Amino acid sequence: MPPSSTQNPILAQARTNWVILKTCLEERFVYRADFAFATLVRFLPIVTQVFLWGAIYSGAQARSESDEPTTLNNYTYHEMIAYYLMAMLARAFSSMPGLASGIARDVRDGTVKKYLTQPIDMLGYLFWHRIAHKLVYYVVATGPFALVFYLCRDYFPHAPDALTLLALVLALAMGFLIGFLIESLIGLISFWFLEVSSLLFIYMMLNYFLSGHMIPLDWLGDVGEWVEYLPFKYLAYVPAAIVLGKDGYVLGQGLEGQLLIEATWIVGLLVLNRIAFARGVRRYGAFGG
């Protein structure tokens, strides 16, 4: 006789994950007006970036003796705007505001005990909590994103085909996982150092630069060679490079290898998270109720 759903650990875990996701979604929608306003405000930097790069390329064009459109490090003005829009979209998936600091706060004030005394995996709970956060964000931001990309459609050199779109979706999903695992790992360091704000600040600065959010990694020259071996580029640069068809990021011309490396980083970071959590719990001590 097959085991019932209550006896099946896989179904039980799936049911627990669903309850966590549903509860977190309801929590997010309680403050939906504030959440929607904060989400819409994040689109304001797009205008400044368009004007900024417009001024940069206009200045370069004025100094150029050629009538051809100015190209900076193999990027035209239209390609740069398209790159920035795609990097912004990638960051919407990979950014994890408050994750590391929230873990550190739970460890510092003893709230982490609820994960140790109840049959709930801390990393699993935080993962589904972040999924809920992103789902609400996408519901609110889909309209503005669609409007922005429609208005800027002429900046994109060509429309990606179905396989390229599939690779883009896969890169965005894995970028979400890498962003989550890096920040959760930083948060778990709080088992050894209760205050991780300085470390988090350093990470945010490196992330902004090495992920390609500030400028394309193509612009870094020799520095970009060793940046290729770090996981940061998958947080912003890789999805943008896929859409723009940059060298090494086209199907059949190296993109498959890049996605495989990204998947390898996910496995490695997951193992590091599990090791850090297991060892951190063993040395953790808390008193009181």
C-alpha positions as CSV (number, residue, x, y, z in Angstrom):
1,M,0.0,0.0,0.0
2,P,1.6,3.4,-1.0
3,P,2.4,5.8,1.8
4,S,0.0,8.6,2.4
5,S,0.9,12.2,1.6
6,T,1.4,12.8,5.3
7,Q,4.0,10.1,5.4
8,N,5.8,11.1,2.3
9,P,8.7,13.5,3.3
10,I,8.9,15.0,-0.2
11,L,5.2,15.9,-0.2
12,A,5.4,17.1,3.4
13,Q,8.4,19.4,2.5
14,A,6.6,20.7,-0.6
15,R,3.5,21.5,1.5
16,T,5.7,23.3,4.1
17,N,7.3,25.3,1.3
18,W,3.9,26.3,-0.1
19,V,2.7,27.5,3.3
20,I,5.9,29.6,3.7
21,L,5.5,31.1,0.3
22,K,1.8,31.8,0.7
23,T,2.4,33.4,4.2
24,C,5.2,35.6,2.9
25,L,3.1,36.7,-0.1
26,E,0.3,37.7,2.2
27,E,2.8,39.6,4.4
28,R,4.1,41.5,1.4
29,F,0.7,42.5,0.2
30,V,-0.2,44.0,3.5
31,Y,2.0,46.9,2.7
32,R,1.4,46.8,-1.1
33,A,1.1,50.6,-1.5
34,D,4.4,51.3,0.2
35,F,6.0,48.4,-1.7
36,A,4.6,49.7,-5.1
37,F,5.8,53.2,-4.4
38,A,9.3,52.1,-3.5
39,T,9.4,49.8,-6.6
40,L,8.4,52.6,-9.0
41,V,10.9,55.1,-7.5
42,R,13.7,52.6,-8.5
43,F,12.9,53.4,-12.1
44,L,13.9,57.0,-11.8
45,P,17.7,56.4,-12.3
46,I,16.9,55.1,-15.8
47,V,16.3,58.7,-17.0
48,T,19.5,60.0,-15.5
49,Q,21.5,57.1,-17.1
50,V,20.0,57.8,-20.5
51,F,21.0,61.5,-20.3
52,L,24.4,60.7,-18.8
53,W,25.4,58.3,-21.6
54,G,23.9,60.6,-24.1
55,A,26.2,63.4,-22.9
56,I,29.2,61.1,-22.9
57,Y,28.6,59.9,-26.5
58,S,27.7,63.4,-27.7
59,G,31.0,64.7,-26.3
60,A,32.9,61.9,-28.0
61,Q,31.1,62.5,-31.3
62,A,32.0,66.2,-31.1
63,R,35.7,65.3,-30.7
64,S,35.5,62.8,-33.5
65,E,36.4,63.7,-37.1
66,S,34.2,61.0,-38.5
67,D,30.5,61.3,-39.3
68,E,30.0,57.6,-38.3
69,P,28.2,57.0,-35.0
70,T,30.6,57.0,-32.1
71,T,31.7,53.7,-30.6
72,L,33.3,53.4,-27.2
73,N,34.9,50.1,-26.5
74,N,32.8,48.4,-29.1
75,Y,29.6,49.8,-27.8
76,T,27.4,52.3,-29.7
77,Y,25.2,54.7,-27.8
78,H,22.1,52.5,-28.6
79,E,24.0,49.4,-27.4
80,M,25.0,51.1,-24.2
81,I,21.4,52.1,-23.3
82,A,20.3,48.5,-24.2
83,Y,23.1,47.1,-22.0
84,Y,22.1,49.3,-19.1
85,L,18.4,48.3,-19.4
86,M,19.3,44.6,-19.4
87,A,21.7,45.0,-16.5
88,M,18.9,46.8,-14.6
89,L,16.6,43.9,-15.3
90,A,19.2,41.4,-14.2
91,R,19.8,43.3,-11.0
92,A,16.0,43.1,-10.3
93,F,16.5,39.3,-10.1
94,S,19.9,39.1,-8.4
95,S,19.8,41.8,-5.8
96,M,18.9,40.7,-2.3
97,P,18.3,43.8,-0.2
98,G,18.3,43.1,3.5
99,L,19.1,39.4,3.3
100,A,22.6,39.4,4.8
101,S,21.8,42.0,7.4
102,G,18.6,40.2,8.4
103,I,20.5,37.0,9.0
104,A,23.1,38.9,11.1
105,R,20.3,40.5,13.1
106,D,18.6,37.2,13.8
107,V,21.9,35.7,15.1
108,R,22.7,38.8,17.1
109,D,19.3,39.1,18.9
110,G,18.8,35.3,19.3
111,T,15.8,35.1,16.8
112,V,17.7,32.4,15.0
113,K,16.7,30.0,17.7
114,K,13.3,29.6,16.1
115,Y,15.0,27.8,13.2
116,L,16.9,25.5,15.6
117,T,14.0,24.5,17.8
118,Q,11.4,24.0,15.0
119,P,11.5,21.6,12.0
120,I,12.1,24.5,9.6
121,D,15.3,24.8,7.6
122,M,16.6,28.4,8.0
123,L,18.1,28.7,4.5
124,G,15.0,27.1,2.9
125,Y,12.7,29.5,4.7
126,L,14.8,32.5,3.7
127,F,14.8,31.2,0.1
128,W,11.0,31.0,-0.1
129,H,10.7,34.3,1.7
130,R,12.9,35.9,-1.0
131,I,10.9,34.1,-3.8
132,A,7.7,35.8,-2.3
133,H,9.5,39.2,-2.2
134,K,10.5,38.9,-5.9
135,L,7.1,37.7,-7.0
136,V,5.4,40.7,-5.5
137,Y,8.1,42.9,-7.0
138,Y,7.6,41.5,-10.5
139,V,3.8,41.9,-10.2
140,V,4.3,45.6,-9.4
141,A,7.2,46.2,-11.8
142,T,6.0,44.3,-14.8
143,G,4.0,47.3,-16.1
144,P,6.8,49.9,-15.7
145,F,9.4,47.4,-17.1
146,A,7.2,46.7,-20.1
147,L,6.6,50.5,-20.7
148,V,10.3,51.3,-20.4
149,F,11.4,48.5,-22.8
150,Y,8.7,49.5,-25.2
151,L,9.8,53.1,-25.3
152,C,13.4,52.0,-25.6
153,R,12.8,49.3,-28.2
154,D,14.8,51.1,-30.9
155,Y,17.9,50.9,-28.7
156,F,18.1,47.2,-29.1
157,P,20.0,46.1,-32.2
158,H,17.8,43.0,-32.9
159,A,15.1,41.0,-31.3
160,P,16.4,37.8,-29.7
161,D,15.1,34.4,-31.0
162,A,13.3,31.8,-28.9
163,L,16.5,29.9,-27.9
164,T,18.3,33.1,-26.9
165,L,15.2,34.1,-24.8
166,L,15.3,30.7,-23.1
167,A,19.0,31.2,-22.3
168,L,18.2,34.6,-20.9
169,V,15.5,33.3,-18.6
170,L,17.9,30.5,-17.4
171,A,20.7,33.1,-16.8
172,L,18.3,35.4,-14.9
173,A,17.0,32.5,-12.7
174,M,20.5,31.3,-11.9
175,G,21.6,34.9,-11.3
176,F,18.8,35.0,-8.6
177,L,20.3,31.9,-7.0
178,I,23.8,33.2,-7.0
179,G,22.8,36.5,-5.6
180,F,20.8,34.8,-2.8
181,L,23.6,32.3,-2.0
182,I,26.3,35.0,-1.8
183,E,24.4,37.3,0.5
184,S,23.2,34.4,2.7
185,L,26.8,33.3,3.0
186,I,27.8,36.8,4.1
187,G,24.9,36.8,6.6
188,L,26.0,33.4,8.0
189,I,29.5,34.9,8.8
190,S,27.6,36.6,11.7
191,F,27.9,33.3,13.6
192,W,31.6,34.2,14.0
193,F,31.4,38.1,13.7
194,L,28.1,39.5,15.0
195,E,28.5,42.7,13.0
196,V,28.8,42.2,9.2
197,S,27.8,45.7,8.0
198,S,31.4,46.6,7.0
199,L,31.8,43.3,5.1
200,L,28.4,43.8,3.4
201,F,29.4,47.4,2.4
202,I,32.6,46.1,0.8
203,Y,30.6,43.4,-1.0
204,M,28.1,45.9,-2.3
205,M,30.9,48.1,-3.7
206,L,32.6,45.1,-5.4
207,N,29.3,43.8,-6.6
208,Y,28.4,47.2,-8.2
209,F,31.7,47.3,-10.1
210,L,32.5,43.6,-10.8
211,S,29.0,42.6,-11.8
212,G,29.0,45.0,-14.7
213,H,26.2,47.1,-13.2
214,M,28.3,50.3,-13.4
215,I,30.0,49.7,-16.7
216,P,30.3,46.7,-19.0
217,L,33.0,44.3,-18.1
218,D,34.4,44.6,-21.6
219,W,35.7,48.1,-20.5
220,L,37.9,46.7,-17.8
221,G,40.7,45.6,-20.1
222,D,43.2,43.3,-18.4
223,V,41.3,43.5,-15.2
224,G,38.4,41.8,-16.9
225,E,40.4,38.7,-17.5
226,W,40.4,37.6,-13.8
227,V,36.9,39.0,-13.2
228,E,35.8,36.3,-15.6
229,Y,36.5,33.7,-13.0
230,L,34.3,35.4,-10.3
231,P,30.6,34.8,-9.9
232,F,29.7,38.5,-9.9
233,K,29.4,38.8,-13.7
234,Y,26.4,36.5,-13.6
235,L,24.5,39.1,-11.5
236,A,24.2,41.7,-14.3
237,Y,26.7,41.4,-17.2
238,V,25.9,37.9,-18.5
239,P,22.1,38.5,-19.2
240,A,22.9,41.8,-20.9
241,A,25.7,40.2,-23.0
242,I,23.3,37.4,-24.1
243,V,20.7,39.8,-25.5
244,L,23.4,41.9,-27.2
245,G,25.1,38.8,-28.6
246,K,28.6,39.7,-27.3
247,D,31.5,37.4,-28.1
248,G,31.3,34.2,-26.0
249,Y,27.7,34.7,-25.1
250,V,26.0,33.4,-28.2
251,L,24.5,29.9,-28.4
252,G,27.0,27.6,-30.2
253,Q,29.8,30.1,-29.5
254,G,30.5,29.6,-25.8
255,L,27.2,30.5,-24.1
256,E,26.6,26.9,-23.1
257,G,29.9,26.8,-21.3
258,Q,29.1,30.1,-19.5
259,L,25.8,28.7,-18.2
260,L,27.5,25.5,-17.1
261,I,30.1,27.5,-15.1
262,E,27.3,29.5,-13.6
263,A,25.5,26.3,-12.5
264,T,28.8,25.1,-11.0
265,W,29.1,28.3,-9.0
266,I,25.5,27.7,-7.6
267,V,26.4,24.2,-6.4
268,G,29.7,25.5,-4.8
269,L,28.0,28.4,-3.1
270,L,25.2,26.1,-1.8
271,V,27.8,23.7,-0.3
272,L,29.5,26.6,1.3
273,N,26.3,27.9,2.8
274,R,25.4,24.4,4.2
275,I,28.9,24.1,5.7
276,A,28.8,27.6,7.2
277,F,25.4,27.0,8.7
278,A,26.2,23.6,10.2
279,R,29.4,24.9,11.8
280,G,27.9,28.2,12.8
281,V,25.1,26.4,14.7
282,R,27.6,24.2,16.5
283,R,29.4,27.2,18.0
284,Y,26.2,29.3,18.5
285,G,25.1,29.9,22.1
286,A,22.0,31.7,23.3
287,F,20.3,32.1,26.7
288,G,16.9,33.1,27.8
289,G,13.4,32.7,26.3
